[in-house]
């Protein structure tokens, strides 16, 4: 029976999209990012791109990596909800039907693209909280830098709590979204984040470094602010849950499917999957510390180039090395790279914005790109660079150029501070270190801006 599209706010648009896609039977899965309705068709041969391009209300249609991306704008959550209703698709559902033997097998996206798509789908649902927290942190940085409010005041203490909350409790946000991505109930993802954030592991008793669990040891790691450990943990849970749930009698699933899955997987992800993220962070930290000592410009390019990915994946631990360098050497080469990277992200996102049509999406890109110079990169990375990818590549390239140049010029910082424009005073010395910093700053922003401007096509 046909749906009455008149009762939906975006009924006509969604109905037209569905018809152009080839109907519900040609949709493998559908999800959305901050501005786009992303449809993965079973067969792209059945998609009428000309008809899709003419759908009223769509800003643009992009075909990329097996996805049909319908650019909607900031109303995409509402459009997505209407589309699910009209297409009669459950959220997170994947269509396993086949469309005939004559259809050629679709080319799968490469591993990097699939990884970024998975990561984006695990981050996007929490964007509103992440962007809100990031903007509040930016405001705090600005008012304290201008001396409008003392950094140690109660007002700043409260605002820091508000701004830091989505980042501190990132495992809950990512757990919820990862559960949707791996097609288990969202509450299981939140529960997984809660297990990782439980005080037993977050703040163990003095002297306790782990817990003996039969044949293996569960380390007491602090997972606050982490992403990758949560994604791995939820993925592991989903594999076991789907195996058990399919074999469990329906009337017993609510009692036993979740409990048995956690009994099996919780010790495994606490003991192996989640610590893997920390082990990667430790390995990267140690490796780059060695490179900065021995490889100069190569280390600067490599380290500064991948900083956006370390933020996205929640890799942490750099501050310990930076503080140690400041303690023993009186200066540090690593921390400035986060400043250059933030400038590169800013340049890349603003260049992307200039290729967009005027509107809310362009305004969002410009505003998040500008706040990045205050050391708040998450809104620009999660909201624009990661979903769109080309600004991310440009930011990484511009950061690599700046990182190499900074190592050649020998730019250092003399104090620990947030890596934004408000930190420039920490580069002052009796020589020309500050002037060299200004050169690297200009190169970081301009190089990423130019690369992003060339990579991204102008919206028409």
PLY file of the C-alpha trace (Angstrom):
ply
format ascii 1.0
element vertex 460
property float x
property float y
property float z
element edge 459
property int vertex1
property int vertex2
end_header
0.00 0.00 0.00
1.43 3.39 -1.05
2.40 5.82 1.69
0.51 9.07 2.08
3.46 11.42 1.59
1.38 14.51 2.39
1.70 13.89 6.13
5.50 14.10 5.97
7.33 17.44 5.95
9.79 16.17 3.33
7.47 13.59 1.79
7.70 14.76 -1.83
11.49 14.98 -1.76
11.87 11.55 -0.15
9.38 9.94 -2.53
11.22 11.37 -5.54
14.58 10.20 -4.17
13.21 6.72 -3.55
11.83 6.49 -7.08
15.11 7.66 -8.63
17.13 5.22 -6.52
15.11 2.30 -7.86
12.78 1.72 -4.93
13.28 0.23 -1.49
14.29 -3.11 -2.99
17.42 -1.47 -4.45
18.58 0.04 -1.14
21.17 -1.98 0.75
21.48 0.53 3.59
20.93 4.22 4.26
22.42 6.61 6.82
23.35 10.27 7.05
26.19 12.59 8.03
25.94 16.25 8.97
24.56 17.40 5.60
24.06 14.32 3.37
21.60 11.48 3.05
23.90 8.58 2.13
22.31 5.66 0.29
24.17 2.48 -0.58
22.28 0.90 -3.51
22.39 -2.81 -4.28
22.94 -1.89 -7.92
24.01 1.53 -9.19
22.77 0.47 -12.65
19.19 0.83 -11.41
19.76 4.38 -10.12
18.53 7.17 -12.39
21.07 9.90 -11.69
19.43 12.41 -14.04
16.13 12.06 -12.20
17.91 12.23 -8.85
19.73 15.43 -9.86
16.38 17.05 -10.61
14.77 16.27 -7.23
13.52 19.51 -5.72
15.20 20.36 -2.41
18.50 18.58 -3.03
21.52 20.88 -3.14
23.68 18.33 -4.94
23.98 14.61 -5.67
27.36 12.87 -5.46
28.19 9.29 -6.41
31.28 8.12 -4.52
32.67 4.80 -3.29
29.45 2.92 -3.95
27.32 5.56 -2.19
24.68 7.90 -3.58
25.13 11.03 -1.46
22.18 13.42 -1.52
23.30 16.80 -0.18
20.37 18.12 1.86
21.88 20.55 4.36
21.35 20.80 8.09
17.81 19.42 7.80
19.20 16.00 6.94
18.16 14.30 10.25
14.51 15.17 9.56
14.80 14.15 5.89
16.41 10.87 6.97
13.56 10.13 9.39
10.93 10.78 6.70
12.86 8.73 4.14
12.96 5.70 6.45
9.20 5.93 6.93
8.37 6.37 3.25
10.82 3.69 2.10
9.56 1.37 4.88
13.11 0.75 6.12
14.07 0.25 9.74
16.93 2.38 11.05
20.21 0.47 10.74
18.56 -2.26 8.66
20.51 -3.78 5.77
18.68 -5.22 2.76
20.05 -8.62 1.87
17.85 -9.15 -1.21
19.30 -9.68 -4.66
18.25 -7.80 -7.83
18.66 -10.46 -10.47
21.66 -12.33 -11.79
22.32 -9.95 -14.66
23.50 -7.15 -12.41
27.27 -6.90 -12.25
28.88 -7.09 -8.84
29.45 -3.63 -7.47
33.00 -2.53 -6.78
33.65 -2.22 -3.07
35.32 0.90 -1.68
38.98 0.54 -0.80
40.02 -0.29 2.76
40.88 3.31 3.69
37.55 4.62 2.39
35.63 1.88 4.18
37.52 2.62 7.37
36.81 6.35 7.17
33.17 5.68 6.32
32.82 3.39 9.32
34.54 5.91 11.55
32.38 8.74 10.24
29.21 6.73 10.89
30.37 6.14 14.47
31.08 9.83 15.07
28.36 11.67 13.12
25.41 10.92 15.49
27.27 12.72 18.28
28.22 15.73 16.18
25.77 18.13 17.77
27.15 17.51 21.26
30.76 17.51 19.98
30.31 20.78 18.10
28.51 22.39 21.06
31.27 21.33 23.46
33.98 22.46 21.06
32.43 25.87 20.58
32.12 26.37 24.34
35.78 25.44 24.76
36.63 27.97 22.07
34.70 30.67 23.91
36.51 29.80 27.15
39.89 30.06 25.38
38.97 33.42 23.93
37.62 35.11 27.08
40.54 33.91 29.20
43.11 34.94 26.59
41.58 38.43 26.45
41.57 38.62 30.25
37.81 39.13 30.41
37.45 36.34 32.98
40.20 34.89 35.16
41.23 31.38 34.12
40.92 30.13 37.73
37.45 31.60 38.32
34.41 29.52 39.19
32.73 30.67 35.97
35.50 29.12 33.86
35.45 25.98 36.00
31.75 25.49 35.24
32.12 26.32 31.54
35.05 23.91 31.25
32.85 21.15 32.65
30.18 21.91 30.04
32.64 22.11 27.15
34.69 19.09 28.17
31.72 16.78 28.88
31.22 15.36 25.35
34.95 14.71 25.00
35.44 13.25 28.48
32.45 10.94 28.02
33.19 10.20 24.38
32.96 6.40 24.96
29.22 6.74 25.61
28.64 8.82 22.47
30.76 6.55 20.29
29.32 3.42 21.89
25.80 4.52 20.98
26.73 5.31 17.36
28.94 2.25 16.90
26.07 0.03 18.05
23.90 1.52 15.31
26.70 1.01 12.78
27.20 -2.64 13.74
23.45 -3.24 13.98
22.92 -4.01 17.65
20.67 -2.18 20.12
22.10 1.25 20.95
21.80 0.61 24.69
24.39 -2.17 24.33
26.82 0.37 22.86
26.19 2.73 25.76
26.68 -0.15 28.18
30.00 -0.98 26.49
31.12 2.63 26.96
30.00 2.42 30.59
32.06 -0.72 31.16
35.16 1.00 29.78
34.47 4.11 31.89
33.64 2.22 35.08
35.59 3.50 38.08
37.27 0.13 38.61
39.25 0.73 35.41
39.09 4.55 35.22
40.38 5.19 38.75
41.77 1.96 40.23
42.96 1.72 43.81
46.49 2.90 44.43
49.00 0.37 43.18
46.45 -1.60 41.13
47.44 -1.86 37.47
45.18 -4.70 36.40
42.89 -7.55 37.37
43.50 -11.25 36.99
40.70 -12.84 34.98
41.49 -16.53 34.77
43.96 -17.14 31.96
44.67 -13.48 31.21
45.02 -10.08 32.87
42.68 -7.10 32.34
44.66 -3.83 32.49
43.24 -0.82 34.36
43.34 1.74 31.55
41.74 5.17 31.46
39.48 5.27 28.40
37.98 8.73 28.86
37.91 10.65 25.59
38.70 7.53 23.55
37.14 6.47 20.26
39.01 3.60 18.70
38.92 1.32 21.77
35.14 1.75 21.95
34.61 1.04 18.26
36.67 -2.15 18.52
34.83 -3.24 21.66
31.36 -2.67 20.21
32.37 -4.44 17.00
33.56 -7.47 18.98
30.33 -7.48 21.00
28.24 -7.23 17.81
29.91 -10.27 16.24
29.17 -12.44 19.26
25.70 -10.96 19.82
24.56 -11.64 16.25
25.84 -15.22 16.48
23.97 -15.87 19.74
20.81 -13.92 18.94
20.17 -15.78 15.67
20.28 -19.11 17.50
18.34 -18.05 20.58
14.58 -18.79 20.78
12.69 -15.51 20.32
11.00 -15.63 23.71
14.40 -15.96 25.43
16.36 -13.32 23.50
15.62 -10.40 25.82
16.90 -12.39 28.79
19.87 -14.28 27.41
21.19 -12.75 24.14
22.65 -9.61 25.71
23.76 -11.17 28.97
25.55 -14.10 27.33
27.18 -11.79 24.80
28.58 -9.52 27.51
29.70 -12.48 29.60
31.76 -13.65 26.65
32.95 -10.37 25.15
33.42 -7.98 28.09
36.51 -9.80 29.41
37.80 -10.04 25.83
37.38 -6.40 24.90
38.63 -5.25 28.31
41.61 -7.55 28.05
42.43 -7.25 24.35
40.30 -5.10 21.99
40.12 -1.88 24.02
43.76 -1.97 25.18
44.75 -2.31 21.53
43.83 1.35 21.06
46.06 2.31 23.97
48.85 0.07 22.74
48.69 1.77 19.35
48.88 5.17 21.07
51.88 4.12 23.17
53.64 2.69 20.12
53.02 5.81 18.08
54.12 8.09 20.92
57.38 6.20 21.47
58.03 5.92 17.75
57.58 9.62 17.08
59.71 10.56 20.08
62.52 8.54 18.50
61.89 10.08 15.07
62.01 13.66 16.37
65.40 12.92 17.85
66.80 11.19 14.80
64.89 12.08 11.63
64.32 15.88 11.70
62.13 17.18 8.81
60.84 13.70 7.96
59.57 13.30 11.51
58.03 16.78 11.46
56.21 16.07 8.19
54.98 12.65 9.28
53.92 13.67 12.77
52.21 16.94 11.84
50.61 15.28 8.82
48.79 12.60 10.81
47.73 14.75 13.77
44.15 15.07 12.39
43.93 11.27 12.41
45.25 11.05 15.96
42.49 13.44 17.05
39.85 11.48 15.14
41.00 8.15 16.55
41.42 9.53 20.07
45.14 8.75 20.24
46.55 10.50 23.28
49.63 10.55 25.46
51.70 13.16 23.63
51.55 15.65 26.51
53.70 13.41 28.73
56.56 13.60 26.22
56.03 17.31 25.63
56.13 18.08 29.35
59.21 15.89 29.75
60.94 17.79 26.92
60.11 21.13 28.53
61.38 19.83 31.88
64.68 18.46 30.61
65.45 20.65 27.57
63.64 23.86 28.41
61.82 23.74 25.07
59.76 21.35 22.97
59.50 20.53 19.24
56.40 18.32 19.33
53.67 20.53 20.79
54.03 23.23 18.08
52.97 20.65 15.48
49.47 20.60 16.96
49.34 24.36 16.40
50.44 24.01 12.76
47.96 21.18 12.25
45.10 23.27 13.64
46.02 26.07 11.25
46.14 23.56 8.38
42.69 22.23 9.29
41.41 25.81 9.38
42.80 26.62 5.94
41.48 23.38 4.40
37.96 23.75 5.79
37.63 27.43 4.89
38.82 26.71 1.33
36.19 23.96 1.15
33.59 26.46 2.37
34.43 28.88 -0.42
33.60 26.19 -2.98
30.14 25.71 -1.46
26.97 27.62 -2.26
26.03 30.29 0.29
23.91 28.77 3.04
23.99 27.09 6.44
26.51 24.45 5.39
28.96 27.06 4.14
28.47 29.12 7.30
29.08 26.05 9.45
32.31 25.27 7.61
33.57 28.86 7.94
32.70 29.11 11.64
34.26 25.75 12.56
37.31 26.58 10.44
37.77 29.86 12.27
37.37 28.39 15.76
40.09 25.83 14.95
42.77 28.52 15.28
41.76 28.70 18.97
42.95 25.08 19.34
39.46 23.60 18.96
39.82 21.30 15.94
37.10 18.74 16.71
34.10 20.61 15.21
35.92 21.19 11.91
37.37 17.67 11.79
34.23 15.77 12.76
31.74 18.11 11.10
33.46 18.87 7.78
36.89 17.29 7.16
36.10 13.69 8.05
32.71 13.39 6.29
33.94 15.24 3.17
37.43 13.62 3.20
39.13 16.00 0.71
39.51 18.77 3.33
40.99 16.10 5.63
43.55 15.10 3.00
44.40 18.76 2.38
44.81 19.46 6.09
47.14 16.48 6.45
49.20 17.59 3.43
49.43 21.19 4.63
50.36 20.02 8.11
53.10 17.81 6.70
54.61 20.74 4.76
54.51 22.97 7.84
55.91 20.25 10.11
58.90 19.70 7.84
59.57 23.43 7.53
59.34 23.93 11.29
61.98 21.26 11.87
64.26 22.86 9.27
63.84 26.29 10.90
64.05 24.85 14.43
60.87 26.41 15.83
60.24 25.49 19.47
57.87 26.40 22.28
59.05 27.32 25.76
55.89 26.55 27.73
52.97 24.13 27.65
49.77 25.68 26.33
46.75 25.00 24.16
48.00 24.80 20.54
46.09 27.79 19.21
46.60 31.43 18.32
46.54 32.34 22.02
49.76 30.32 22.56
52.05 32.48 20.42
53.50 34.20 23.48
55.11 30.90 24.49
57.35 31.10 21.38
58.99 34.38 22.39
62.74 34.34 23.08
65.69 36.65 22.75
66.30 35.46 19.19
64.08 35.09 16.11
62.13 31.98 17.12
58.88 33.97 17.06
59.53 35.27 13.54
60.23 31.73 12.33
56.95 30.66 13.93
55.06 33.30 11.93
56.57 31.93 8.70
55.49 28.36 9.55
52.02 29.55 10.58
51.54 31.25 7.22
52.79 28.20 5.31
50.55 25.82 7.30
47.37 27.79 6.62
48.08 28.83 3.04
49.37 25.46 1.79
46.36 23.56 3.12
44.02 26.26 1.82
45.48 26.03 -1.69
45.48 22.21 -1.73
41.89 22.04 -0.48
40.78 24.72 -2.93
42.24 22.71 -5.81
40.87 19.36 -4.61
37.29 20.45 -4.03
34.96 21.22 -6.91
32.80 24.30 -6.88
29.12 23.72 -6.20
26.87 24.91 -9.00
0 1
1 2
2 3
3 4
4 5
5 6
6 7
7 8
8 9
9 10
10 11
11 12
12 13
13 14
14 15
15 16
16 17
17 18
18 19
19 20
20 21
21 22
22 23
23 24
24 25
25 26
26 27
27 28
28 29
29 30
30 31
31 32
32 33
33 34
34 35
35 36
36 37
37 38
38 39
39 40
40 41
41 42
42 43
43 44
44 45
45 46
46 47
47 48
48 49
49 50
50 51
51 52
52 53
53 54
54 55
55 56
56 57
57 58
58 59
59 60
60 61
61 62
62 63
63 64
64 65
65 66
66 67
67 68
68 69
69 70
70 71
71 72
72 73
73 74
74 75
75 76
76 77
77 78
78 79
79 80
80 81
81 82
82 83
83 84
84 85
85 86
86 87
87 88
88 89
89 90
90 91
91 92
92 93
93 94
94 95
95 96
96 97
97 98
98 99
99 100
100 101
101 102
102 103
103 104
104 105
105 106
106 107
107 108
108 109
109 110
110 111
111 112
112 113
113 114
114 115
115 116
116 117
117 118
118 119
119 120
120 121
121 122
122 123
123 124
124 125
125 126
126 127
127 128
128 129
129 130
130 131
131 132
132 133
133 134
134 135
135 136
136 137
137 138
138 139
139 140
140 141
141 142
142 143
143 144
144 145
145 146
146 147
147 148
148 149
149 150
150 151
151 152
152 153
153 154
154 155
155 156
156 157
157 158
158 159
159 160
160 161
161 162
162 163
163 164
164 165
165 166
166 167
167 168
168 169
169 170
170 171
171 172
172 173
173 174
174 175
175 176
176 177
177 178
178 179
179 180
180 181
181 182
182 183
183 184
184 185
185 186
186 187
187 188
188 189
189 190
190 191
191 192
192 193
193 194
194 195
195 196
196 197
197 198
198 199
199 200
200 201
201 202
202 203
203 204
204 205
205 206
206 207
207 208
208 209
209 210
210 211
211 212
212 213
213 214
214 215
215 216
216 217
217 218
218 219
219 220
220 221
221 222
222 223
223 224
224 225
225 226
226 227
227 228
228 229
229 230
230 231
231 232
232 233
233 234
234 235
235 236
236 237
237 238
238 239
239 240
240 241
241 242
242 243
243 244
244 245
245 246
246 247
247 248
248 249
249 250
250 251
251 252
252 253
253 254
254 255
255 256
256 257
257 258
258 259
259 260
260 261
261 262
262 263
263 264
264 265
265 266
266 267
267 268
268 269
269 270
270 271
271 272
272 273
273 274
274 275
275 276
276 277
277 278
278 279
279 280
280 281
281 282
282 283
283 284
284 285
285 286
286 287
287 288
288 289
289 290
290 291
291 292
292 293
293 294
294 295
295 296
296 297
297 298
298 299
299 300
300 301
301 302
302 303
303 304
304 305
305 306
306 307
307 308
308 309
309 310
310 311
311 312
312 313
313 314
314 315
315 316
316 317
317 318
318 319
319 320
320 321
321 322
322 323
323 324
324 325
325 326
326 327
327 328
328 329
329 330
330 331
331 332
332 333
333 334
334 335
335 336
336 337
337 338
338 339
339 340
340 341
341 342
342 343
343 344
344 345
345 346
346 347
347 348
348 349
349 350
350 351
351 352
352 353
353 354
354 355
355 356
356 357
357 358
358 359
359 360
360 361
361 362
362 363
363 364
364 365
365 366
366 367
367 368
368 369
369 370
370 371
371 372
372 373
373 374
374 375
375 376
376 377
377 378
378 379
379 380
380 381
381 382
382 383
383 384
384 385
385 386
386 387
387 388
388 389
389 390
390 391
391 392
392 393
393 394
394 395
395 396
396 397
397 398
398 399
399 400
400 401
401 402
402 403
403 404
404 405
405 406
406 407
407 408
408 409
409 410
410 411
411 412
412 413
413 414
414 415
415 416
416 417
417 418
418 419
419 420
420 421
421 422
422 423
423 424
424 425
425 426
426 427
427 428
428 429
429 430
430 431
431 432
432 433
433 434
434 435
435 436
436 437
437 438
438 439
439 440
440 441
441 442
442 443
443 444
444 445
445 446
446 447
447 448
448 449
449 450
450 451
451 452
452 453
453 454
454 455
455 456
456 457
457 458
458 459
